[in-house]
Amino acid sequence: MTTREKTTVIVFVNNKGGVGKTRYTIMTANCLAAAGYRVLVTDMDFNNSSSYYYLDEEGMAKSIKSNIKAALSDEGNRLYDFTLPTIRKNVEIIASSRDLSDLRAVNEKRLKNMITTLNGEYDFMIIDSQPSYDNLTLNAINAGDIIITPVLKDLDSFNAAAFLRRKLETETSKLPNWYVTINGYNKRYEEAAGGRQKEYVEEFQKAFRTTPKETWYPWTTDMTELKDMKKKLSHKPESDAICNPALYEAVVNLSECFLEDGEYLAGGEAF
């Protein structure tokens, strides 16, 4: 691992819910943190899913006053003053708030302008955005160095990605930084001549710039346990960890896409 000169901002965004934004946020943050990088998760989803995952009871109590809504309420605030420690080493969080909706009219570049107040404290900032499209979503997108849209293999996901692409083209300068990633790829059907997976994957690849196939999360029921039970992910059997080599490899491969030349993820430990 090398010392990074600036914070890389990664945004997981889709105006469609249930596609895995929070899961991607958590897995990426945990993977990078396990490699020794300093990670700030910023929860901008009204559902507070990332906040519930990372914060214990004491942390959730503190998040009532220290959260992204409070941070964005005044452009003179410093983001660093609203961060909270989490249950994971090297991961801190700016929690979400049910009252975040009060700021739907906030300037769409406020978060981008406030990131400089982090003073280089973090190598990565990972934003879990809300499943909608408004000025809060634009705040996340405009702040991002890399924007990732997880999609499922269905028509709703395709239409949502097409909608987001139009918005990125007309309302931001971020289209060159945007990628689609497939959530729930089933290797069992990889060589199939036809079928739903082949049809949708081909359509996504034709219509959008996708992340490499090696980064697509495989179809697995383990993800629910990893998120809800807060267990670690491993590529080998370990106590109190979920062993899923295919998912582990996909998470590592995606996380490595965010590294600079000369950086790499090493060690192979559970995260």
DRENZA-464125 format. One record per residue (C-alpha): x, y, z. Coordinates in steps of 0.25 Angstrom, whole numbers, plus 2048, in hexadecimal, padded with zeros to 3 digits. Each point is the difference from the previous one (the first is absolute). Layout:
BEGIN
XYZ/...
//
This chain:
BEGIN
800800800/80580E7FD/7FD80D806/7F58087F8/80180F7FE/7F18027FE/7F27F9804/7FA7F87F5/7F1801800/7F87F47FC/7F18017FE/7F67F57FF/7F48057FA/7F37FC7FA/7F2806800/7FA7F2801/8007F980E/8047F2803/80C7FF7F7/80B7FF80A/80680E802/8017FE80F/8067F27FE/80A8067F7/80480B809/8027F780C/8087F57F8/80980B7F9/80280880D/8047F3808/8097FB7F5/80880D7FF/80080280F/8057F1802/80C8047F7/80380C809/7FA80B7F9/7F880B807/7F28007FC/7F4809803/7F37FB7FC/7F580B7FE/7F27FB801/7F68087F8/7F57F6800/7F4803808/7FF7F2804/80D801808/8047F27FC/80F803800/7FF80780D/7F97F5807/80A7F67FB/80C808805/7FC80680C/7FD7FA80E/7F580580A/80980B805/8048057F2/7F18007FB/7FD80980C/80B8097FC/7FB8007F1/7F3807805/80880D800/80D7FD7F8/7FB7FC7F2/8008047F1/7F4808801/80680880B/80D8017F9/7FA8057F3/7F680A807/80B80B800/80A8017F5/80A80580A/8007F3808/80C7F77FF/7FD7F17FC/80A7FB80A/7F980580C/7F47F77FC/8087F37FF/7FE7F480A/8087F4803/7FA7F37FC/8017F1803/80A7FE7F5/80F804801/80480B7F7/7F28037FC/7F980D805/7F28057FC/7F780C7FE/7F37FA804/7F38037F9/7F3806805/7F17FE7FE/80080F7FF/8098017F4/7F48027F7/7FF80E806/80C8037F7/7FB7FC7F3/80280E7FB/80E802804/80B8047F6/8047F47F8/80F803802/80080380F/8067F2804/80A8017F5/80580E805/8007FA80F/8097F47FD/80C809801/7FD80280F/8047F1802/80F8057FF/8057F37FA/7FB7F880C/7FB7F47F7/8057F97F4/7F27FC7FB/7F2806803/7F57F77FB/7F28057FF/7F47F8801/7F58087F9/7F1800801/7F77F87F6/7FB80D7F9/80480C7F8/80080E805/80A80A805/8057F780B/8047F57F6/80680B7F7/80980480D/8057F1800/8027FF7F1/80780E7FF/8097FC80C/8057F37FA/80D7FD7F9/7FA7F27FC/7F17FE7FF/7FB7F1800/7F17FC7FD/7FD7F2804/7F67F97F8/7F87F3800/7FD7F87F4/7F28067FD/7F980A7F8/7FE80A80C/80F800802/8028037F2/7F680B7FF/80680680D/80E8007FA/7FB8067F3/7F980B808/80D803808/8088017F4/7F780A7FA/80180880D/80F7FF801/8018057F1/7F780C802/80280480E/80F7FD804/80E7FE7FA/8017F2807/7FC7F77F4/80F7FC7FD/8017FC80F/7F47F7800/7FF7F17FF/7F57F5801/8037F3808/7F87F3800/7FB7FB80E/7FC7F2800/8087FA7F5/7FE7F17FF/80C7F87FB/7F87F47FE/7F98077F4/80D8067FA/8017F77F4/7F27FF7FD/7FC8037F2/7F4808804/7F780380C/7FD80C809/80E803805/8067FF7F3/7F68097FA/80180B80B/80F800801/8028027F1/7F680B800/80780780C/80D7FE7F9/7FB8067F3/7F980C807/80A80480B/80E7FF804/8017F580A/80A7FC80B/8087F37FC/7F97F3801/80A7FC80B/7FA80B809/7F17FC7FF/7FB7FB80D/7FB7F17FE/7F27FC804/8017FB80E/7F780080D/80C802808/7FF80F7FE/7F4802809/8077F980C/80D8087FD/7F780D801/7F67FD80B/8097F7809/80C8097FE/8097F47FD/80D8017F8/8027FB7F3/80C7F67FD/8057F87F5/8047F4809/7F97FA80C/80180880C/7F880180D/7F680B801/8018037F1/7F97FC7F3/8087F87F7/7FD8047F1/80C8007F7/7F88057F4/7FA80C807/80D803807/8088017F3/7F58097F9/80180980C/80F801800/8008027F0/7F680B801/80880780B/80D7FF7F9/7F98087F5/80180C809/80F7FF803/80B8087F9/80C7FB7F9/8097F980A/7F57FD809/7FB7F2803/7F77F880A/8087F5807/7FF7F780B/7F37F87FD/7FA80280E/7F2800803/7F880E800/
//
